[in-house]
């Protein structure tokens, strides 16, 4: 029995993540990426989460309801000042988790038809 979530044809689904490498809709990515239902793009996040700004999220399409931030092998917390600045800039709430959890959560939300973006750091 196939238990993979049903997603709209052509959607970008995260097939695997291991050793800092993503496989998304059949394409391998060895760098940080932003994944939405319609596109996977390279992403250049800062090394330190306290340096995140609205500019790091400019590639997100309009209408995203949920942003998942995968912070590598371990979850890191967004500094409160950064969280507030991103909220004031009009971004939806950012859910921060380790990258493996962000990949799994993205696929579940995508299957539910949610407008989700995953900003993923490989390590």
C-alpha angles and dihedrals in degrees: 000000000000110000098176113124116261111243133178112275112264094024118139105249124183105234098179146349123195137140092007093304125116126202108201120177091335096312123110119224123188096182138062112291143186112222126194130162091267106035148018115211135180112256131203108203120176119259090240119053090215086070095059113123137175088266090069089063100044093108092064114109121238118271100036110154100187132031118196117198115200108199100191129260093344132034115253126193123241110238109251092241091055092046091052093046092052091048091049089051089061101255118144117249113295116224109207121204141138112291096252091055091045091054093051093044092049091055092049093049091045090053089051089056094249120153097242136164125195118204103195131193111197099215 
